[in-house]
């Protein structure tokens, strides 16, 4: 009894900053906090970019009234789009169609003399599929007038021409429904199409679901 009373109980010592276990614990906490901060920072790395309020047609002069500002995360593709940070240059025209709510690519805007396609109206009585909308592609075929009031065999004049717009109407007496398709034509293709129309050729527009030049 006396011997056990004489034995001193071990005293608890305060941890020292030199204790490696304490240092490891502090480093783990700091590393965890840094990881959370980095994760939150990367999740909020968005950029203000211009998007189209409505469809923008090829050749249209684009103003800020035609655009909206949205915040998106672009990362490495950011230089490909028109951002608020780098500003919007007035007086640019659309070199390619930009659909409603689509982000505006840098390559879609340029000077008026850089527009290499112009819309040409083609009136037709045939109906196109519902999928044939502005931005999709059609093939334009022509059959030139022949002898005996007949037409020659149709030939493909404009493969994979882009639709710029479409309007529906009717003949003067309202008996025949017509559709006017605006197709984008290059300066090189223009004389062939205008010549066919001037010579009263039969011009047909056929939807090209593949959307590629054959």
Protein Blocks (a to p, Z undefined) as FASTA:
>chain_A
ZZmmmpccdddddddfklmklmmmmmmmmmmmmmmmmmmmmmmmccdddddfbacdehia
cdfklpccddddekjmmmmpccfklopaehiacfbdcdehiacdfklgccfklpcbdcdd
dddfbdcdfklcghiacddddddddehhiacddddfbghiacfbdcddddfkomaccddd
dddddfklmmmmmmmmmnopacdddddfkopaZZ
